Amino acid sequence: MGVFLHCYNHAFPIKTVHMRDTIKNKWITQGVKISSKIMRLLDNQRKMTVMEKKGFEYIEQYRKIHRMVKQEEKRK
């Protein structure tokens, strides 16, 4: 068993890995989080169900609003 472990450790040496600190997006506010959650729910609903044209129009309108909110927060 000792010979096997020696060969294994020689073939696969332990590497030292340096982890970076996670980059936190300071521009993401509570409003953007809520808007993103609603957008995900609407997208899932659009994929799972058959909707009328009004439903698709509402989702597209909400998508535009969501995009504008994100862009505005990034600018700030």
LUMRO-789957 format. One record per residue: residue in one letter; x negated, y negated, z negated of N, C-alpha, C in turn. Coordinates in nm, 4 decimals. Atoms other than C-alpha are relative to their C-alpha. Last residue first. Layout:
<sites>
<site a, <X, Y, Z>, <X, Y, Z>, <X, Y, Z>>
...
</sites>
This chain:
<sites>
<site k, <0.0163, 0.0641, 0.1306>, <2.5266, -5.5258, 1.0631>, <-0.1238, 0.0556, -0.0661>>
<site r, <0.0513, 0.1369, -0.0195>, <2.4795, -5.4171, 1.4236>, <-0.0265, -0.0697, -0.1323>>
<site k, <0.1423, -0.0104, -0.0348>, <2.5147, -5.0492, 1.3291>, <-0.0610, -0.1391, 0.0185>>
<site e, <0.0742, -0.0308, 0.1229>, <2.8421, -5.1263, 1.1514>, <-0.1496, 0.0123, 0.0287>>
<site e, <0.0010, 0.1193, 0.0847>, <2.9810, -5.2967, 1.4614>, <-0.0792, 0.0244, -0.1278>>
<site q, <0.0921, 0.0960, -0.0595>, <2.8802, -5.0052, 1.6860>, <-0.0116, -0.1256, -0.0861>>
<site k, <0.1384, -0.0478, 0.0185>, <3.0483, -4.7553, 1.4550>, <-0.1011, -0.1000, 0.0542>>
<site v, <0.0313, 0.0113, 0.1438>, <3.3713, -4.9582, 1.4376>, <-0.1437, 0.0446, -0.0253>>
<site m, <0.0254, 0.1408, 0.0297>, <3.3741, -4.9999, 1.8174>, <-0.0380, -0.0196, -0.1465>>
<site r, <0.1277, 0.0358, -0.0621>, <3.3381, -4.6242, 1.8715>, <-0.0358, -0.1450, -0.0316>>
<site h, <0.1046, -0.0661, 0.0788>, <3.6197, -4.5489, 1.6270>, <-0.1386, -0.0379, 0.0532>>
<site i, <0.0097, 0.0753, 0.1257>, <3.8467, -4.8021, 1.7989>, <-0.1133, 0.0551, -0.0860>>
<site k, <0.0583, 0.1299, -0.0317>, <3.7756, -4.6448, 2.1375>, <-0.0200, -0.0831, -0.1260>>
<site r, <0.1407, -0.0233, -0.0320>, <3.8382, -4.2945, 2.0002>, <-0.0701, -0.1324, 0.0310>>
<site y, <0.0697, -0.0130, 0.1273>, <4.1639, -4.4127, 1.8399>, <-0.1497, 0.0211, 0.0223>>
<site q, <0.0013, 0.1320, 0.0618>, <4.2868, -4.5356, 2.1798>, <-0.0758, 0.0054, -0.1329>>
<site e, <0.0955, 0.0822, -0.0751>, <4.1869, -4.2064, 2.3426>, <-0.0113, -0.1400, -0.0594>>
<site i, <0.1344, -0.0484, 0.0331>, <4.3650, -4.0099, 2.0689>, <-0.1056, -0.0832, 0.0726>>
<site y, <0.0311, 0.0404, 0.1370>, <4.6801, -4.2218, 2.1019>, <-0.1423, 0.0407, -0.0372>>
<site e, <0.0257, 0.1443, -0.0015>, <4.6802, -4.1816, 2.4801>, <-0.0375, -0.0508, -0.1384>>
<site f, <0.1311, 0.0219, -0.0596>, <4.6451, -3.8050, 2.4456>, <-0.0361, -0.1485, 0.0022>>
<site g, <0.1001, -0.0498, 0.0940>, <4.9385, -3.7915, 2.2065>, <-0.1413, -0.0214, 0.0516>>
<site k, <0.0123, 0.1005, 0.1061>, <5.1516, -4.0121, 2.4309>, <-0.1068, 0.0411, -0.1017>>
<site k, <0.0879, 0.1064, -0.0470>, <5.0815, -3.7781, 2.7253>, <-0.0216, -0.1065, -0.1078>>
<site e, <-0.0591, 0.0862, -0.1011>, <5.2348, -3.4870, 2.5404>, <-0.0998, -0.1097, 0.0366>>
<site m, <-0.0506, 0.1306, 0.0400>, <5.0271, -3.2355, 2.3558>, <0.0645, -0.0713, 0.1178>>
<site v, <-0.0415, 0.0641, -0.1246>, <4.9612, -2.8643, 2.3832>, <0.0683, -0.1307, -0.0390>>
<site t, <-0.1420, 0.0086, -0.0325>, <4.7789, -2.7610, 2.0696>, <0.0221, -0.0619, 0.1373>>
<site m, <-0.0783, -0.1148, 0.0444>, <4.4379, -2.6330, 1.9634>, <0.1457, -0.0031, 0.0456>>
<site k, <0.0481, -0.1253, -0.0573>, <4.2010, -2.8638, 2.1533>, <0.0936, 0.1166, -0.0290>>
<site r, <-0.0105, 0.0086, -0.1458>, <4.3919, -3.1865, 2.0852>, <-0.0407, 0.1320, 0.0656>>
<site q, <-0.1420, -0.0102, -0.0331>, <4.4378, -3.0917, 1.7195>, <0.0196, -0.0020, 0.1513>>
<site n, <-0.0400, -0.1391, 0.0226>, <4.0656, -3.0278, 1.6846>, <0.1463, 0.0214, 0.0368>>
<site d, <0.0612, -0.0813, -0.1054>, <3.9889, -3.3643, 1.8440>, <0.0383, 0.1469, -0.0138>>
<site l, <-0.0723, 0.0243, -0.1243>, <4.2391, -3.5399, 1.6167>, <-0.0568, 0.0829, 0.1151>>
<site l, <-0.1313, -0.0644, 0.0111>, <4.0886, -3.3785, 1.3067>, <0.0812, -0.0172, 0.1284>>
<site r, <0.0200, -0.1452, -0.0099>, <3.7363, -3.4749, 1.4143>, <0.1328, 0.0741, -0.0063>>
<site m, <0.0309, -0.0283, -0.1400>, <3.8474, -3.8356, 1.4767>, <-0.0215, 0.1491, 0.0211>>
<site i, <-0.1257, 0.0048, -0.0744>, <4.0138, -3.8481, 1.1334>, <-0.0239, 0.0341, 0.1469>>
<site k, <-0.0787, -0.1153, 0.0422>, <3.6900, -3.7354, 0.9677>, <0.1323, 0.0063, 0.0768>>
<site s, <0.0588, -0.1184, -0.0628>, <3.4882, -3.9854, 1.1697>, <0.0792, 0.1257, -0.0353>>
<site s, <-0.0336, 0.0068, -0.1417>, <3.7215, -4.2703, 1.0664>, <-0.0542, 0.1231, 0.0742>>
<site i, <-0.1422, -0.0333, -0.0104>, <3.6912, -4.1677, 0.7013>, <0.0426, 0.0026, 0.1464>>
<site k, <-0.0167, -0.1410, 0.0360>, <3.3118, -4.1619, 0.7217>, <0.1457, 0.0439, 0.0156>>
<site v, <0.0491, -0.0781, -0.1135>, <3.3030, -4.4936, 0.9095>, <0.0167, 0.1493, -0.0282>>
<site g, <-0.0950, 0.0130, -0.1098>, <3.5235, -4.6546, 0.6430>, <-0.0411, 0.0815, 0.1221>>
<site q, <-0.1131, -0.0863, 0.0313>, <3.3035, -4.5213, 0.3618>, <0.1038, -0.0033, 0.1121>>
<site t, <-0.0817, 0.0433, 0.1127>, <3.0017, -4.6857, 0.5195>, <0.1133, 0.0998, -0.0228>>
<site i, <-0.1214, -0.0813, 0.0090>, <2.7276, -4.5471, 0.7414>, <0.0757, -0.0384, -0.1273>>
<site w, <-0.1119, 0.0677, -0.0640>, <2.4832, -4.8332, 0.7993>, <0.1298, 0.0779, -0.0109>>
<site k, <-0.0595, 0.0952, 0.0929>, <2.2326, -4.7046, 0.5453>, <0.1220, -0.0695, 0.0583>>
<site n, <-0.0599, 0.1053, -0.0806>, <2.1548, -4.3999, 0.7526>, <0.0745, -0.0939, -0.0935>>
<site k, <-0.1366, 0.0333, 0.0373>, <1.9313, -4.1991, 0.5276>, <0.0486, -0.1152, 0.0856>>
<site i, <-0.0293, 0.1367, -0.0423>, <1.6254, -4.0394, 0.6773>, <0.1462, -0.0272, -0.0308>>
<site t, <-0.1138, 0.0111, -0.0902>, <1.5369, -3.7297, 0.4806>, <0.0260, -0.1468, 0.0305>>
<site d, <-0.1194, 0.0434, 0.0719>, <1.1896, -3.7381, 0.3344>, <0.1140, -0.0130, 0.1003>>
<site r, <-0.0266, 0.1432, -0.0025>, <0.9479, -3.5450, 0.5432>, <0.1210, -0.0304, -0.0864>>
<site m, <-0.1370, 0.0379, -0.0316>, <0.8416, -3.1952, 0.4429>, <0.0110, -0.1520, -0.0019>>
<site h, <-0.0345, 0.1275, 0.0630>, <0.4762, -3.0965, 0.4571>, <0.1388, -0.0408, 0.0478>>
<site v, <-0.0880, 0.0831, -0.0811>, <0.4224, -2.7304, 0.5328>, <0.0331, -0.1252, -0.0787>>
<site t, <-0.0471, 0.1124, 0.0784>, <0.1334, -2.5263, 0.3977>, <0.0788, -0.0914, 0.0926>>
<site k, <0.0289, 0.1330, -0.0501>, <0.1016, -2.1993, 0.5848>, <0.0554, -0.1046, -0.0960>>
<site i, <-0.0929, 0.0986, 0.0550>, <0.0805, -1.8525, 0.4341>, <-0.0438, -0.1378, 0.0467>>
<site p, <0.0447, 0.0796, 0.1160>, <-0.1136, -1.6177, 0.6571>, <0.1060, -0.0998, -0.0435>>
<site f, <-0.0977, 0.1068, 0.0225>, <0.0671, -1.3658, 0.8775>, <-0.0400, -0.0834, -0.1212>>
<site a, <-0.0704, 0.0262, -0.1253>, <-0.1882, -1.1238, 1.0282>, <0.0954, -0.1187, -0.0117>>
<site h, <0.0990, 0.0470, -0.0973>, <-0.4267, -1.1389, 0.7306>, <0.0680, -0.0373, 0.1320>>
<site n, <0.0378, 0.1366, 0.0379>, <-0.1400, -1.1186, 0.4801>, <-0.1033, -0.0584, 0.0960>>
<site y, <-0.1166, 0.0860, -0.0194>, <-0.0008, -0.8138, 0.6619>, <-0.0356, -0.1448, -0.0307>>
<site c, <-0.0156, 0.0195, -0.1453>, <-0.3432, -0.6466, 0.6857>, <0.1158, -0.0948, 0.0307>>
<site h, <0.1159, 0.0752, -0.0452>, <-0.4066, -0.6963, 0.3120>, <0.0118, -0.0306, 0.1497>>
<site l, <-0.0189, 0.1400, 0.0401>, <-0.0531, -0.5880, 0.2267>, <-0.1160, -0.0870, 0.0457>>
<site f, <-0.1094, 0.0560, -0.0791>, <-0.0976, -0.2670, 0.4293>, <0.0201, -0.1472, -0.0332>>
<site v, <0.0554, 0.0235, -0.1333>, <-0.4354, -0.1928, 0.2723>, <0.1052, -0.0652, 0.0894>>
<site g, <0.0886, 0.1149, 0.0059>, <-0.2885, -0.2365, -0.0756>, <-0.0592, -0.0347, 0.1352>>
<site m, <-0.0826, 0.1194, 0.0000>, <0.0000, 0.0000, 0.0000>, <-0.0868, -0.1255, 0.0000>>
</sites>
